[in-house]
Structure formats: C-alpha cells, structure tokens
Amino acid sequence: MGALFADIICSRNEMSAKGEFDRITIEPGKMNGQPCIRGMRLTVRRVLEALSTYASREELRADYPELEDEDIRQALAYAAAMLADETVVTPTTS
C-alpha cells in the first residue's frame, strides 16, 4: 500500500472515529471498496452525480427514497474533505 493511500485511509478512519461521517461506509468487498451510504450499494459518487443531474431534491428522493437528508449532507462533506488538501495541477496554455 502506498504512503498516500495509507494517509487517505488513516484520514478517513479519523473522520469516522469523530462521527463526522458515520453514514459513509467503506467495505473492500462491496462496490470495489468505494465509499457508500450506510452500507448500501449506493456510492458517495453516485449521490454526487445524482445531485448534479436532478432538478430538485424532491425528484432525487423519488428515484432514491432510501436517501435521507443527512446522507446527502455527509456525501457532500465527505467529497469536500477528500479534496481539501489535494493539489490539482492544471495544464498551462502556451
């Protein structure tokens, strides 16, 4: 396991220990180890994609009735936390 990956896992575990992301679960044998909502086969990524495509949360809830407001909040916060210290290198134009 690479050092960066180990740091990410450690960081995720620390956040879970604090209860900040108690609805985000990571299981190596489920959904290829992607972060999921409450152990369901609904990934954080899928929730974020759905939020970006549905016109309203009411429409989102119609297709995902198992999704609760706190699930959505934690998915957004989790994504923000995973990007918080990342340096993104963008190509320069000449």
C-alpha positions in Angstrom: 0.0 0.0 0.0 1.4 3.4 -1.0 2.0 6.1 1.6 -0.5 8.4 0.0 -3.2 5.7 0.1 -2.4 4.9 3.7 -2.7 8.6 4.6 -6.1 8.7 2.9 -7.3 5.6 4.7 -6.0 7.0 8.0 -7.7 10.3 7.4 -11.0 8.6 6.6 -10.8 6.5 9.7 -10.1 9.5 11.9 -13.1 11.3 10.4 -15.3 8.3 11.0 -14.0 8.0 14.6 -15.1 11.5 15.2 -18.5 10.6 14.0 -18.3 13.2 11.2 -19.1 10.6 8.5 -20.9 7.9 10.4 -23.1 7.3 7.4 -20.2 6.8 5.0 -19.0 3.2 4.9 -16.1 1.6 3.1 -16.1 -2.2 2.7 -13.4 -3.8 0.5 -15.8 -6.4 -0.8 -18.7 -4.1 -1.6 -18.7 -1.7 -4.6 -15.0 -2.2 -5.1 -14.3 -0.5 -1.8 -15.8 2.8 -2.8 -17.3 4.9 -0.1 -21.0 4.1 0.2 -24.1 5.4 2.1 -24.9 3.4 5.2 -23.6 0.1 3.9 -26.0 0.2 0.9 -24.9 -0.3 -2.7 -25.2 3.4 -3.2 -21.9 5.1 -3.5 -21.0 8.7 -2.5 -20.0 9.3 -6.1 -23.4 8.2 -7.3 -25.1 10.6 -4.8 -23.0 13.5 -6.0 -23.7 12.6 -9.7 -27.4 12.5 -8.9 -27.3 15.8 -7.1 -25.8 17.4 -10.2 -28.3 16.0 -12.6 -31.7 16.1 -10.8 -33.5 19.5 -10.9 -34.6 19.2 -7.3 -34.1 17.1 -4.2 -37.8 16.0 -4.5 -37.0 14.4 -7.9 -33.9 12.8 -6.4 -35.9 11.4 -3.5 -38.5 10.0 -5.9 -35.8 7.8 -7.5 -33.8 7.2 -4.3 -36.4 7.0 -1.5 -33.8 5.4 0.8 -31.6 8.5 0.7 -32.1 10.8 3.7 -31.1 14.5 4.1 -28.2 13.5 6.4 -26.9 11.1 3.8 -26.8 13.9 1.2 -25.1 16.3 3.6 -22.4 13.7 4.6 -21.8 12.8 1.0 -21.1 16.4 0.1 -19.0 17.0 3.2 -17.1 13.8 2.6 -16.3 14.8 -1.0 -15.1 18.2 0.2 -12.9 16.7 2.9 -11.3 14.3 0.4 -10.4 17.3 -1.8 -9.5 19.7 0.9 -5.7 19.2 0.8 -5.3 18.0 -2.7 -3.2 20.0 -5.1 -4.6 20.0 -8.6 -2.1 20.6 -11.4 -3.7 22.1 -14.4 -2.0 22.2 -17.8 -0.7 25.6 -18.9 -1.5 27.0 -22.3 1.2 28.5 -24.5 
